[in-house]
């Protein structure tokens, strides 16, 4: 289908959207009353809250809003990103000190609102340029999140005034929203998300009308064609020509901003039920999965899509921006809620254990802006004179998302998406409380035990995620094996549950050898492994052959050193010398998140190991044998 045909079809579908009925949100997080995650992941969440979220100088984030004199910088995004992460963190740990910090931050920001409704840092003559509307998006999201937490109606009113003021500047007969800002209008038009949140909370028709206007703008000559190019199956890295200047308006591959627009489109889909909207999001996400997401569960280089799945074995500048990792997780989580497809939860798990955990420094004081698959990690640059950057502001939102993702409820069905030592308190329809407790050290070992404790004997369904990578999986309830276990799907256990019932799950944690472009990597369950120079067992960049059988590597667990969470040895033939000692040696690996976690550039790690070329394609035999 060519673009012109797509546009004609789209105009018809967009015109029909007003008659569609709304789509109910499948996931009901209000039914999940409390989640506490312990173990490795739980500790990292706690560390992030304590040392990154609570350590932030929030008044410094508010300061630019007190001076509307900016003409280009994106100072106004940091407050909105930080407060959303802080609010999600508070929902998780209920820390009263954190609540007060959030309250002060929200009230300080609302004091900067101008009589016309504007909250931002741009001078009047520079409004709508550069990152102005993008900043208003994050301001609106932060205010709405505070309203949802606190019930403070002033926050909702302030968010409404921000969007109402924008609507006096852009819209039919005014400035086109996609002509404002950067990257073919994607940052500005991603304000679609908070516009839909305002509609959901106020039911004011003007917000729904504005949302439809924004989506219609995408298909104009100056817009990003986020619908037509998805329908035409154009890869996300090829939707626009390679820009002459990378960070410029003509760059249509900006990953974070593109996904942010599709998040807003999903919110519009939930209200209108227009199948076109869901279809184009899923088509685009399919392209991202096939063409961009790497072995560590994230992607991008220089913040853009670049065909990274195929090119991930090549050391690359500025890869896996943490803002991209977070937004990818959030988009997958929302699609999981809308579709119930457990594969989106698999993508979430991979991103959590690898790209996300790798971004947090060992002492949790910093979140890396980029997390390459080899080399060393380091502090990102300060942006806009703010002593912070986008990823340090945004990263905590990803950590706080994990508890929200772990347990989700649809009617009387509990989806268990994330396996980790944890406890959850849920309330099912009819005000039926249920406590679930996971006892496990997964993914260090393959067994997960779940204790089910309803307040009284109750019939409901527990849906267990069986990862697509687990070629073998067994499930039992109270010692009795369950049938119908399929990889890459939920296993629904529908029964009358009583206090003390136990579910046991065993997953396939055999280490898989992944080969690509004359390079090799080891993945064990959801965890990517890496060599790290701190093990002191050779040159991590050395060419090698990882010994495997039928695609699996026989790992030997070893005591993890102080810097690592998980550690193993794998049999490898190192170097190019087969005349001397050609017996495999046991070489150390750790989880990718622990590799290079001190950000010391004298220490190196590597995921993709160069594979020694063997032109014989058979084992070498010395001449004297």
C-alpha atoms as one frame of an Amber mdcrd trajectory, in Angstrom:
protein
   0.000   0.000   0.000   1.460   3.411  -0.907   1.386   6.425   1.412  -1.310
   8.222  -0.591  -3.651   5.238  -0.316  -2.868   5.018   3.406  -3.760   8.658
   3.944  -7.093   8.246   2.125  -7.959   5.212   4.253  -6.873   6.997   7.413
  -9.080  10.015   6.748 -12.103   7.697   6.607 -11.163   5.856   9.799 -10.397
   9.047  11.670 -13.776  10.458  10.669 -15.472   7.318  11.991 -13.727   7.354
  15.353 -16.318   9.533  17.066 -18.954   6.831  16.749 -16.842   4.077  18.294
 -17.582   2.872  21.786 -14.992   3.118  24.531 -12.617   0.292  25.396 -12.296
  -0.621  29.060  -8.818  -0.803  30.510  -8.047  -4.483  31.021  -5.609  -3.990
  33.888  -7.158  -2.660  37.091  -4.268  -1.496  39.245  -6.667  -0.092  41.855
  -7.279  -3.724  42.835  -3.597  -4.106  43.735  -3.402  -2.582  47.198   0.176
  -3.299  48.150   3.270  -4.894  46.614   6.639  -5.377  48.264   9.536  -6.771
  46.253  12.634  -8.033  48.033  15.796  -9.759  46.829  18.112  -8.209  44.278
  15.496  -6.263  42.318  13.746  -5.028  45.456  17.041  -3.755  46.853  17.792
  -1.848  43.659  14.326  -0.262  43.718  14.864   0.812  47.335  18.344   2.111
  46.522  17.031   4.165  43.601  14.350   5.774  45.765  16.721   6.542  48.627
  19.754   7.769  46.694  18.312   9.147  43.462  14.697  10.210  44.040  14.922
  11.580  47.571  18.378  13.057  47.035  17.170  15.379  44.276  17.265  19.134
  44.920  13.657  19.729  43.875  13.668  23.504  44.299  16.439  23.588  41.709
  14.046  21.877  39.278  11.339  24.481  39.960  13.639  27.487  39.588  13.484
  27.816  35.737   9.688  28.106  35.921  10.094  31.274  37.984  11.857  32.999
  35.079  10.150  32.869  31.700  13.279  33.928  29.802  14.365  30.793  27.934
  14.497  30.474  24.155  15.781  26.954  23.471  16.621  24.696  26.450  14.468
  21.883  27.870  14.778  22.787  31.562  11.011  22.412  32.018  10.985  18.621
  31.491  12.943  17.707  34.618  10.343  18.575  37.261   7.606  16.557  35.524
   9.812  13.525  35.036  11.152  13.581  38.590   7.755  14.038  40.284   6.160
  11.185  38.343   8.956   8.885  39.483   8.668  10.203  43.023   4.894   9.675
  43.122   5.188   6.126  41.761   7.911   5.498  44.349   5.671   6.785  47.130
   2.813   4.579  45.988   5.235   1.680  46.411   6.864   2.447  49.776   4.406
   4.882  51.451   7.299   6.939  52.850   5.763   9.983  54.620   8.963  11.985
  54.183   8.836  11.408  50.432   5.176  12.454  50.379   6.058  15.788  51.950
   8.852  16.321  49.423   6.370  15.666  46.606   3.745  17.958  48.121   6.227
  20.811  48.436   7.392  20.261  44.866   3.843  20.369  43.477   2.840  23.459
  45.425   6.056  25.277  44.519   5.468  24.631  40.835   1.811  25.741  40.914
   2.920  29.064  42.402   4.699  29.801  39.092   1.549  29.575  36.957   0.803
  32.778  35.054  -2.729  34.251  34.928  -3.124  32.973  31.365  -2.386  29.409
  32.560   1.173  29.081  31.247   3.650  27.101  33.313   7.007  26.943  31.620
  10.416  28.505  31.196  10.136  30.095  27.741   9.887  33.808  27.075   6.586
  34.761  25.380   8.239  35.430  22.021   9.866  31.958  22.043   6.877  29.908
  23.158   5.945  26.959  20.914   9.563  26.710  19.777  12.148  24.047  20.580
  11.093  22.079  23.720   8.396  24.408  25.070   5.346  22.212  24.390   7.296
  19.085  25.401   7.951  20.740  28.764   4.268  21.616  29.134   3.499  17.929
  28.564   5.662  16.896  31.486   4.285  19.666  33.660   0.750  18.461  32.929
   1.643  14.815  33.562   3.231  15.712  36.886   0.272  17.800  38.037  -2.205
  15.101  37.063  -0.161  12.469  38.895  -0.172  14.657  42.025  -3.930  15.137
  41.732  -4.447  11.382  41.430  -2.334  10.779  44.525  -3.521  13.616  46.752
  -6.960  14.585  45.449  -5.758  18.214  45.366  -8.206  19.823  42.927  -5.888
  22.803  42.495  -3.470  20.501  40.697  -6.119  19.292  38.248  -7.244  22.878
  37.665  -3.646  23.929  37.048  -3.156  21.129  34.507  -6.385  22.121  32.758
  -5.208  25.728  32.562  -1.871  24.621  31.047  -3.623  22.737  28.244  -6.365
  25.342  27.803  -3.693  27.999  27.302  -1.940  25.825  24.742  -5.242  25.449
  22.911  -5.390  29.242  22.489  -2.068  29.019  20.645  -2.358  25.859  18.533
  -5.279  24.209  16.789  -7.581  24.774  13.817  -7.083  28.284  12.487  -4.050
  28.820  14.707  -0.531  27.387  14.663  -0.353  23.710  13.674   0.985  21.701
  16.592   3.282  19.567  14.414   4.967  22.736  13.148   6.132  23.516  16.687
   9.209  22.136  18.373  11.585  19.488  17.101  11.706  16.128  15.323   8.862
  16.556  12.814   6.480  17.573  15.573   6.688  14.395  17.671   7.796  15.972
  20.985   5.073  18.627  20.868   2.271  16.332  19.722   3.115  13.767  22.407
   1.133  16.076  24.701  -1.708  13.861  23.464  -1.151  11.665  26.540  -1.964
  14.238  29.268  -4.741  15.690  27.101  -6.434  12.286  27.212  -5.848  12.052
  30.968  -7.617  15.389  31.386 -10.524  14.165  29.303 -10.787  11.003  31.420
 -10.859  13.044  34.634 -13.069  15.950  33.535 -15.128  14.501  30.649 -14.779
  17.904  28.985 -15.368  17.375  25.254 -12.803  20.013  24.287  -9.973  17.727
  25.398 -11.189  14.799  23.319 -11.619  17.121  20.343  -8.090  18.456  20.851
  -6.727  14.914  21.041  -8.348  14.017  17.709  -6.970  17.215  16.206  -3.435
  16.220  17.292  -3.710  12.772  15.715  -5.078  14.287  12.526  -2.076  16.626
  12.420   0.310  13.668  12.268  -0.846  12.962   8.708  -0.324  16.481   7.377
   2.579  17.317   5.082   4.712  18.606   7.951   3.788  15.854  10.393   5.506
  12.579  11.310   2.963  10.320   9.528   2.879   8.027  12.548  -0.245   6.282
  11.254   0.241   6.029   7.500   3.864   4.903   7.727   2.925   2.261  10.281
   0.146   0.955   8.017   2.618   0.902   5.133   4.947  -1.282   7.257   7.858
   1.137   7.035  10.593   0.308   9.577  10.929   2.903  12.323  14.519   3.708
  11.347  13.537   4.330   7.712  10.466   6.510   8.037  12.401   9.646   7.094
  15.677  10.178   5.229  18.890  10.215   7.220  19.055  13.807   8.488  21.817
  16.132   7.351  22.015  17.392  10.924  21.307  14.649  13.462  19.658  16.617
  16.286  17.376  18.602  14.020  13.733  18.950  13.104  14.129  16.696  10.068
  15.147  13.664  12.156  12.045  11.459  12.298  13.717   8.474  13.980  13.851
   9.928  17.523  12.950   6.824  19.533  11.776   8.205  22.877   9.573  10.907
  21.373   8.067   8.567  18.784   7.057   6.006  21.418   5.635   8.817  23.581
   3.228   9.695  20.757   2.092   6.099  20.474   1.492   5.973  24.232  -0.922
   8.864  23.803  -2.572   7.098  20.883  -3.220   4.067  23.102  -4.968   6.341
  25.600  -7.149   7.678  22.771  -7.885   4.109  21.673  -9.146   3.201  25.159
 -11.761   5.946  24.898 -12.791   5.769  21.234 -12.301   2.074  20.546 -11.021
   2.956  17.067  -9.189  -0.240  15.963  -6.928   1.773  13.686  -5.160   3.263
  16.702  -4.348  -0.080  18.322  -3.343  -1.567  14.994  -0.754   1.102  14.189
   0.747   0.914  17.688   1.101  -2.860  17.481   2.515  -2.662  13.944   5.107
  -0.130  15.070   6.004  -2.107  18.181   6.412  -5.198  16.002   8.964  -3.318
  13.910  10.770  -2.130  17.037  10.990  -5.698  18.350  12.235  -7.169  15.072
  14.570  -4.361  14.029  15.701  -2.415  17.088  15.593  -4.239  20.449  18.914
  -5.832  21.354  19.866  -8.769  23.556  19.696  -6.548  26.683  16.093  -5.554
  25.998  16.487  -1.966  24.795  17.779  -0.058  21.795  18.677   3.232  20.078
  21.926   5.005  19.262  22.305   8.747  19.598  18.715   8.484  20.946  17.306
   7.254  17.627  16.264   4.038  15.961  19.030   2.817  13.675  18.374  -0.832
  12.778  20.072  -1.756  16.036  18.965  -5.376  16.348  21.130  -6.389  13.407
  23.977  -4.014  14.293  24.146  -4.638  18.047  27.348  -6.695  17.838  29.217
  -3.643  16.578  30.470  -1.275  19.325  28.322   1.827  18.940  28.388   5.373
  20.246  25.656   6.446  22.685  23.587   3.281  22.683  20.625   2.276  24.898
  19.566   5.663  26.234  17.810   5.082  29.578  14.916   7.346  28.517  14.380
   4.953  25.618  14.557   1.938  27.950  11.937   3.440  30.264   9.595   4.485
  27.468   9.924   1.077  25.801   9.005  -0.583  29.119   6.053   1.750  29.578
   4.776   1.157  26.039   5.038  -2.627  26.499   3.272  -2.433  29.852   0.401
  -0.452  28.348   0.051  -2.877  25.453   0.063  -5.727  27.963  -2.849  -4.059
  29.744  -4.797  -3.482  26.534  -4.149  -6.810  24.794  -3.332  -9.327  27.549
  -0.484 -10.646  25.363   2.140 -12.066  27.747   4.940 -11.525  25.221   4.900
  -7.835  26.158   5.628  -8.924  29.728   8.560 -10.990  28.430  10.020  -7.887
  26.768   9.520  -6.014  30.034  11.361  -8.685  32.015  14.342  -8.653  29.655
  14.585  -4.854  29.843  14.306  -4.852  33.650  17.006  -7.421  34.369  19.431
  -6.070  31.791  19.156  -2.577  30.305  17.446  -1.009  33.318  19.432  -2.618
  36.129  22.641  -1.894  34.220  21.832   1.819  34.124  21.925   2.241  37.923
  25.364   2.807  39.394  26.378   0.425  42.191  25.833   3.131  44.844  22.546
   4.211  43.165  23.649   7.843  43.071  23.439   8.091  39.291  21.566   6.590
  36.372  23.617   6.211  33.226  22.460   8.112  30.183  23.748   5.292  27.952
  24.515   1.627  28.679  26.686   0.147  25.914  27.060  -3.613  25.516  30.817
  -3.330  25.906  33.347  -0.897  27.370  32.496   1.080  30.467  29.590   3.140
  31.767  29.877   6.656  33.049  28.005   9.690  34.267  25.899  11.485  31.672
  26.458  15.125  30.913  24.607  17.819  32.831  21.919  19.381  30.676  20.604
  22.935  30.431  22.666  24.139  33.412  20.459  22.033  35.699  23.007  19.631
  37.284  20.844  16.790  36.002  20.058  15.104  32.716  16.970  13.538  31.194
  17.857   9.970  32.212  18.638  10.786  35.838  15.196  12.412  35.966  13.359
   9.688  34.026  15.106   6.494  35.175  13.398   6.245  38.593  10.043   5.996
  36.825  11.202   2.681  35.334  12.276   1.275  38.700   8.974   2.321  40.297
   7.072   0.710  37.405   8.274  -2.776  38.366   5.889  -3.263  41.344   2.988
  -1.937  39.243   3.847  -4.464  36.533   4.484  -7.446  38.817   0.841  -8.152
  39.717  -2.110  -6.989  37.643  -5.820  -7.716  37.951  -8.520  -8.152  35.316
 -11.947  -8.771  36.834 -11.435 -11.909  38.957  -8.161 -12.909  37.268  -4.771
 -12.140  38.829  -1.894 -11.951  36.350   1.528 -12.679  37.839   3.953 -11.041
  35.420   7.182 -10.800  37.387   8.850 -13.555  39.378  10.831 -12.341  42.376
  10.647 -12.717  46.161   7.636 -10.548  46.882   4.287 -10.146  48.604   1.117
  -8.636  47.201  -2.244  -7.719  48.709  -5.085  -7.695  46.172  -8.818  -7.051
  46.344 -10.956  -8.961  43.850 -14.520  -8.059  42.811 -16.890  -8.303  45.737
 -14.203  -6.874  48.050 -12.491 -10.243  48.379  -8.944  -9.733  49.752  -6.157
 -12.085  48.686  -2.516 -12.194  49.713   0.094 -13.740  47.419   3.632 -14.509
  48.532   6.456 -15.539  46.215   9.386 -17.427  47.726  12.201 -17.740  45.228
  15.676 -16.634  44.291  14.802 -16.722  40.582  16.515 -16.125  38.220  19.502
 -17.419  40.179  17.609 -20.718  40.366  14.696 -22.077  38.383  11.989 -22.597
  41.036   9.267 -20.189  42.110   6.874 -21.033  44.942   3.723 -18.966  45.373
   1.563 -19.147  48.487  -2.077 -18.148  48.004  -3.921 -16.767  51.017  -7.476
 -15.554  50.396  -9.301 -14.186  53.435 -11.795 -16.986  52.878 -12.141 -19.757
  50.317 -12.726 -17.965  46.992 -13.012 -18.928  43.335 -10.839 -16.887  40.994
  -8.118 -17.319  38.376  -4.373 -16.932  38.741  -2.664 -16.479  35.360   1.022
 -17.402  35.395   3.339 -15.955  32.767   5.319 -18.723  31.071   8.206 -16.964
  29.301   8.692 -17.616  25.586  12.372 -18.431  26.166  11.554 -21.290  28.590
  11.549 -24.349  26.329  10.521 -26.495  29.274   8.255 -25.439  32.147   6.354
 -27.336  34.812   3.627 -26.074  37.124   1.973 -27.804  40.060  -0.711 -26.809
  42.580  -0.412 -28.398  46.007   1.947 -30.957  44.489  -0.368 -31.927  41.622
   1.030 -31.206  38.145  -0.900 -28.926  35.801  -1.333 -29.633  32.099  -1.559
 -27.201  29.215   1.660 -25.309  29.989   2.641 -23.344  26.875   5.712 -21.166
  26.475   5.002 -17.551  25.572   1.531 -17.501  27.108  -0.308 -17.232  30.404
  -1.300 -20.458  32.153  -4.715 -19.803  33.762  -5.326 -21.669  37.032  -9.046
 -21.399  37.708 -10.193 -22.961  40.977 -11.558 -22.281  44.406  -8.503 -21.157
  46.355  -8.111 -21.620  50.084  -5.553 -20.306  52.545  -2.195 -22.037  52.270
  -2.584 -23.317  48.691   0.777 -23.496  46.928   1.789 -23.082  43.327   5.211
 -24.299  42.195   6.809 -23.284  38.901  10.045 -24.535  37.361  11.452 -22.740
  34.327  14.200 -23.649  31.889  17.352 -21.778  32.917  19.731 -23.580  30.596
  22.159 -21.016  29.212  21.484 -20.258  25.557  24.253 -19.428  23.097  23.263
 -16.550  20.814  25.326 -16.094  17.649  25.203 -13.116  15.349  27.609 -11.451
  12.911  30.561 -13.664  13.901  29.981 -12.794  17.558  28.526 -14.760  20.462
  26.695 -14.025  23.707  25.265 -16.072  26.569  21.731 -15.582  27.896  20.507
 -17.507  30.937  16.762 -17.227  31.416  16.036 -13.495  31.162  19.597 -12.494
  32.145  22.343 -11.548  29.686  25.864 -12.445  30.839  29.078 -10.521  30.277
  32.792 -10.909  30.804  34.267  -8.406  33.261  37.957  -7.558  33.633  37.639
  -7.610  37.431  37.552 -11.415  37.305  41.198 -11.278  36.180  40.948 -14.260
  33.850  42.119 -12.742  30.622  41.491 -10.059  28.052  37.713  -9.559  27.770
  37.989  -8.515  24.109  39.899 -11.656  23.153  38.508 -13.763  20.354  37.136
 -17.107  21.490  34.843 -20.041  20.901  32.198 -20.664  23.562  31.746 -24.419
  23.855  28.111 -25.413  23.403  25.903 -28.356  22.552  22.593 -28.032  20.730
  22.672 -24.294  21.339  23.154 -24.513  25.118  26.220 -23.712  27.249  26.989
 -25.710  30.379  27.546 -23.040  33.029  29.086 -23.679  36.428  27.704 -21.420
  39.187  30.444 -19.833  41.290  30.420 -17.609  44.355  29.696 -14.082  43.178
  32.440 -11.574  44.000  31.511  -8.388  45.828  30.749  -6.495  42.642  28.383
  -9.044  41.067  24.877 -10.349  41.672  25.240 -13.582  39.643  28.453 -15.295
  38.556  29.266 -18.400  36.500  32.049 -19.936  34.483  31.648 -21.126  30.913
  33.938 -23.396  28.869  35.765 -21.416  26.199  38.616 -21.915  23.776  40.498
 -18.618  23.862  42.522 -16.878  21.198  43.799 -18.144  17.854  46.435 -20.631
  19.094  45.442 -24.249  18.458  49.025 -25.548  18.198  49.527 -25.348  21.949
  46.960 -25.864  24.700  43.628 -26.021  22.916  41.578 -27.420  25.794  38.606
 -25.285  26.863  39.124 -23.112  29.923  36.514 -22.081  32.480  36.069 -18.327
  32.052  34.065 -16.119  34.416  30.890 -14.272  33.529  28.537 -12.111  35.573
  25.129 -10.628  34.890  25.260  -7.671  32.495  23.777  -5.335  35.124  26.725
  -5.970  37.474  29.330  -5.681  34.724  31.085  -2.328  34.909  28.774  -1.144
  37.687  31.405   1.014  39.416  31.763   3.164  36.283  35.546   2.902  36.581
  37.004   3.247  33.100  39.997   1.074  34.020  37.578  -1.864  34.280  36.060
  -3.281  31.097  33.182  -5.601  30.294  31.784  -7.164  27.139  28.552  -8.957
  26.161  29.160  -9.819  22.503  32.422 -11.764  22.268  34.213 -11.948  18.914
  34.116 -15.490  17.592  37.345 -16.947  16.243  36.984 -17.811  12.577  37.352
 -21.506  11.780  37.497 -21.973   8.010  37.600 -25.774   8.439  34.139 -25.835
  10.087  35.314 -28.933  11.964  37.489 -29.561  15.041  41.209 -29.015  14.504
  43.405 -32.126  14.557  47.196 -31.786  14.958  49.277 -33.254  12.150  50.858
 -35.895  14.418  47.532 -37.519  15.294
